[in-house]
Amino acid sequence: MCLLDAVLDWDAQRVRCRATGHTAPDHPLREAGRLGVAAGIEYAAQAMAVHGVLLAADGAPLGVGYLASVRGVRLHADRLDDVADDLLVQAERLSGDDSVILYQFTVSAAGRCLLEGRASVVLDAARLT
């Protein structure tokens, strides 16, 4: 399931992506006919994953990343499917190493923040055990 349509820009610390399918009646995360704003966490997680791919050295094998936790999540809307504008999904790397990365993320539309928070991503968890 790919929810992002485009990477708008990125650098070593951040990525900005666009998503347009949040209003689709057959959206895979819809439940009871609606797409709740908390589904934006999946959009942000996908932006973090894309950021990892963009940062990977040419030919370097990519490990598996797992969303380990989200914290400080603030929901500023009830749902995403009633937002007419494209979603802007941003993730900024706050800290990290080869095992764990901390990101700050936001999902917004037309200058309005819909949700925000922080997420920890564990990389290649199998090698940590």
C-alpha positions as protocol buffer text, in pm:
chain_id: "A"
residue {
  index: 1
  type: MET
  ca { x: 0 y: 0 z: 0 }
}
residue {
  index: 2
  type: CYS
  ca { x: 164 y: 322 z: -117 }
}
residue {
  index: 3
  type: LEU
  ca { x: -18 y: 630 z: 7 }
}
residue {
  index: 4
  type: LEU
  ca { x: 227 y: 895 z: -113 }
}
residue {
  index: 5
  type: ASP
  ca { x: 215 y: 1035 z: -465 }
}
residue {
  index: 6
  type: ALA
  ca { x: 536 y: 1236 z: -484 }
}
residue {
  index: 7
  type: VAL
  ca { x: 847 y: 1346 z: -300 }
}
residue {
  index: 8
  type: LEU
  ca { x: 851 y: 1724 z: -325 }
}
residue {
  index: 9
  type: ASP
  ca { x: 1196 y: 1777 z: -175 }
}
residue {
  index: 10
  type: TRP
  ca { x: 1438 y: 1620 z: 68 }
}
residue {
  index: 11
  type: ASP
  ca { x: 1779 y: 1652 z: 226 }
}
residue {
  index: 12
  type: ALA
  ca { x: 1975 y: 1464 z: 493 }
}
residue {
  index: 13
  type: GLN
  ca { x: 1740 y: 1579 z: 771 }
}
residue {
  index: 14
  type: ARG
  ca { x: 1393 y: 1598 z: 618 }
}
residue {
  index: 15
  type: VAL
  ca { x: 1153 y: 1491 z: 347 }
}
residue {
  index: 16
  type: ARG
  ca { x: 835 y: 1653 z: 215 }
}
residue {
  index: 17
  type: CYS
  ca { x: 582 y: 1444 z: 25 }
}
residue {
  index: 18
  type: ARG
  ca { x: 242 y: 1496 z: -138 }
}
residue {
  index: 19
  type: ALA
  ca { x: -58 y: 1266 z: -114 }
}
residue {
  index: 20
  type: THR
  ca { x: -382 y: 1295 z: -308 }
}
residue {
  index: 21
  type: GLY
  ca { x: -575 y: 971 z: -252 }
}
residue {
  index: 22
  type: HIS
  ca { x: -713 y: 1045 z: 94 }
}
residue {
  index: 23
  type: THR
  ca { x: -1058 y: 1129 z: -47 }
}
residue {
  index: 24
  type: ALA
  ca { x: -1091 y: 807 z: -248 }
}
residue {
  index: 25
  type: PRO
  ca { x: -1397 y: 602 z: -148 }
}
residue {
  index: 26
  type: ASP
  ca { x: -1190 y: 282 z: -170 }
}
residue {
  index: 27
  type: HIS
  ca { x: -898 y: 410 z: 41 }
}
residue {
  index: 28
  type: PRO
  ca { x: -744 y: 103 z: 212 }
}
residue {
  index: 29
  type: LEU
  ca { x: -749 y: 264 z: 558 }
}
residue {
  index: 30
  type: ARG
  ca { x: -1113 y: 377 z: 550 }
}
residue {
  index: 31
  type: GLU
  ca { x: -1329 y: 234 z: 823 }
}
residue {
  index: 32
  type: ALA
  ca { x: -1704 y: 273 z: 854 }
}
residue {
  index: 33
  type: GLY
  ca { x: -1703 y: 498 z: 548 }
}
residue {
  index: 34
  type: ARG
  ca { x: -1448 y: 747 z: 679 }
}
residue {
  index: 35
  type: LEU
  ca { x: -1074 y: 806 z: 699 }
}
residue {
  index: 36
  type: GLY
  ca { x: -990 y: 921 z: 1050 }
}
residue {
  index: 37
  type: VAL
  ca { x: -712 y: 1171 z: 1099 }
}
residue {
  index: 38
  type: ALA
  ca { x: -501 y: 917 z: 1293 }
}
residue {
  index: 39
  type: ALA
  ca { x: -447 y: 741 z: 959 }
}
residue {
  index: 40
  type: GLY
  ca { x: -209 y: 1030 z: 893 }
}
residue {
  index: 41
  type: ILE
  ca { x: 43 y: 845 z: 1109 }
}
residue {
  index: 42
  type: GLU
  ca { x: 71 y: 585 z: 831 }
}
residue {
  index: 43
  type: TYR
  ca { x: 129 y: 864 z: 578 }
}
residue {
  index: 44
  type: ALA
  ca { x: 409 y: 997 z: 800 }
}
residue {
  index: 45
  type: ALA
  ca { x: 558 y: 649 z: 847 }
}
residue {
  index: 46
  type: GLN
  ca { x: 571 y: 606 z: 470 }
}
residue {
  index: 47
  type: ALA
  ca { x: 747 y: 943 z: 437 }
}
residue {
  index: 48
  type: MET
  ca { x: 1006 y: 825 z: 691 }
}
residue {
  index: 49
  type: ALA
  ca { x: 1057 y: 504 z: 493 }
}
residue {
  index: 50
  type: VAL
  ca { x: 1101 y: 700 z: 170 }
}
residue {
  index: 51
  type: HIS
  ca { x: 1353 y: 923 z: 347 }
}
residue {
  index: 52
  type: GLY
  ca { x: 1553 y: 616 z: 447 }
}
residue {
  index: 53
  type: VAL
  ca { x: 1558 y: 489 z: 88 }
}
residue {
  index: 54
  type: LEU
  ca { x: 1667 y: 829 z: -42 }
}
residue {
  index: 55
  type: LEU
  ca { x: 1952 y: 843 z: 212 }
}
residue {
  index: 56
  type: ALA
  ca { x: 2077 y: 489 z: 147 }
}
residue {
  index: 57
  type: ALA
  ca { x: 2412 y: 473 z: -26 }
}
residue {
  index: 58
  type: ASP
  ca { x: 2403 y: 346 z: -383 }
}
residue {
  index: 59
  type: GLY
  ca { x: 2379 y: -30 z: -379 }
}
residue {
  index: 60
  type: ALA
  ca { x: 2369 y: -50 z: 1 }
}
residue {
  index: 61
  type: PRO
  ca { x: 2128 y: -316 z: 123 }
}
residue {
  index: 62
  type: LEU
  ca { x: 1826 y: -172 z: 298 }
}
residue {
  index: 63
  type: GLY
  ca { x: 1732 y: -322 z: 632 }
}
residue {
  index: 64
  type: VAL
  ca { x: 1380 y: -350 z: 758 }
}
residue {
  index: 65
  type: GLY
  ca { x: 1247 y: -59 z: 960 }
}
residue {
  index: 66
  type: TYR
  ca { x: 969 y: -83 z: 1216 }
}
residue {
  index: 67
  type: LEU
  ca { x: 762 y: 197 z: 1359 }
}
residue {
  index: 68
  type: ALA
  ca { x: 833 y: 134 z: 1727 }
}
residue {
  index: 69
  type: SER
  ca { x: 639 y: 417 z: 1890 }
}
residue {
  index: 70
  type: VAL
  ca { x: 463 y: 744 z: 1834 }
}
residue {
  index: 71
  type: ARG
  ca { x: 457 y: 1013 z: 2099 }
}
residue {
  index: 72
  type: GLY
  ca { x: 323 y: 1359 z: 2147 }
}
residue {
  index: 73
  type: VAL
  ca { x: 68 y: 1305 z: 1873 }
}
residue {
  index: 74
  type: ARG
  ca { x: -175 y: 1593 z: 1842 }
}
residue {
  index: 75
  type: LEU
  ca { x: -480 y: 1557 z: 1622 }
}
residue {
  index: 76
  type: HIS
  ca { x: -611 y: 1890 z: 1490 }
}
residue {
  index: 77
  type: ALA
  ca { x: -894 y: 1746 z: 1278 }
}
residue {
  index: 78
  type: ASP
  ca { x: -1138 y: 1455 z: 1295 }
}
residue {
  index: 79
  type: ARG
  ca { x: -1081 y: 1305 z: 954 }
}
residue {
  index: 80
  type: LEU
  ca { x: -876 y: 1321 z: 636 }
}
residue {
  index: 81
  type: ASP
  ca { x: -1131 y: 1218 z: 374 }
}
residue {
  index: 82
  type: ASP
  ca { x: -1318 y: 1546 z: 400 }
}
residue {
  index: 83
  type: VAL
  ca { x: -1004 y: 1754 z: 329 }
}
residue {
  index: 84
  type: ALA
  ca { x: -1030 y: 1874 z: -31 }
}
residue {
  index: 85
  type: ASP
  ca { x: -667 y: 1985 z: -72 }
}
residue {
  index: 86
  type: ASP
  ca { x: -363 y: 1763 z: -124 }
}
residue {
  index: 87
  type: LEU
  ca { x: -192 y: 1643 z: 192 }
}
residue {
  index: 88
  type: LEU
  ca { x: 159 y: 1766 z: 265 }
}
residue {
  index: 89
  type: VAL
  ca { x: 346 y: 1503 z: 468 }
}
residue {
  index: 90
  type: GLN
  ca { x: 670 y: 1612 z: 632 }
}
residue {
  index: 91
  type: ALA
  ca { x: 917 y: 1414 z: 840 }
}
residue {
  index: 92
  type: GLU
  ca { x: 1226 y: 1559 z: 1001 }
}
residue {
  index: 93
  type: ARG
  ca { x: 1500 y: 1345 z: 1150 }
}
residue {
  index: 94
  type: LEU
  ca { x: 1576 y: 1472 z: 1500 }
}
residue {
  index: 95
  type: SER
  ca { x: 1838 y: 1215 z: 1601 }
}
residue {
  index: 96
  type: GLY
  ca { x: 1943 y: 860 z: 1536 }
}
residue {
  index: 97
  type: ASP
  ca { x: 2207 y: 604 z: 1457 }
}
residue {
  index: 98
  type: ASP
  ca { x: 2223 y: 271 z: 1274 }
}
residue {
  index: 99
  type: SER
  ca { x: 1965 y: 118 z: 1511 }
}
residue {
  index: 100
  type: VAL
  ca { x: 1702 y: 377 z: 1605 }
}
residue {
  index: 101
  type: ILE
  ca { x: 1590 y: 705 z: 1448 }
}
residue {
  index: 102
  type: LEU
  ca { x: 1365 y: 970 z: 1601 }
}
residue {
  index: 103
  type: TYR
  ca { x: 1151 y: 1172 z: 1360 }
}
residue {
  index: 104
  type: GLN
  ca { x: 916 y: 1463 z: 1404 }
}
residue {
  index: 105
  type: PHE
  ca { x: 626 y: 1462 z: 1158 }
}
residue {
  index: 106
  type: THR
  ca { x: 336 y: 1673 z: 1040 }
}
residue {
  index: 107
  type: VAL
  ca { x: 50 y: 1618 z: 800 }
}
residue {
  index: 108
  type: SER
  ca { x: -111 y: 1936 z: 673 }
}
residue {
  index: 109
  type: ALA
  ca { x: -330 y: 2069 z: 393 }
}
residue {
  index: 110
  type: ALA
  ca { x: -358 y: 2424 z: 259 }
}
residue {
  index: 111
  type: GLY
  ca { x: -140 y: 2554 z: 544 }
}
residue {
  index: 112
  type: ARG
  ca { x: -350 y: 2388 z: 817 }
}
residue {
  index: 113
  type: CYS
  ca { x: -181 y: 2131 z: 1040 }
}
residue {
  index: 114
  type: LEU
  ca { x: -403 y: 1822 z: 1064 }
}
residue {
  index: 115
  type: LEU
  ca { x: -180 y: 1613 z: 1291 }
}
residue {
  index: 116
  type: GLU
  ca { x: 172 y: 1619 z: 1430 }
}
residue {
  index: 117
  type: GLY
  ca { x: 394 y: 1414 z: 1655 }
}
residue {
  index: 118
  type: ARG
  ca { x: 718 y: 1221 z: 1694 }
}
residue {
  index: 119
  type: ALA
  ca { x: 799 y: 866 z: 1594 }
}
residue {
  index: 120
  type: SER
  ca { x: 1076 y: 619 z: 1675 }
}
residue {
  index: 121
  type: VAL
  ca { x: 1184 y: 386 z: 1398 }
}
residue {
  index: 122
  type: VAL
  ca { x: 1386 y: 75 z: 1480 }
}
residue {
  index: 123
  type: LEU
  ca { x: 1608 y: -36 z: 1194 }
}
residue {
  index: 124
  type: ASP
  ca { x: 1686 y: -400 z: 1121 }
}
residue {
  index: 125
  type: ALA
  ca { x: 1541 y: -518 z: 1452 }
}
residue {
  index: 126
  type: ALA
  ca { x: 1644 y: -880 z: 1392 }
}
residue {
  index: 127
  type: ARG
  ca { x: 2010 y: -786 z: 1423 }
}
residue {
  index: 128
  type: LEU
  ca { x: 1948 y: -622 z: 1763 }
}
residue {
  index: 129
  type: THR
  ca { x: 1836 y: -946 z: 1930 }
}
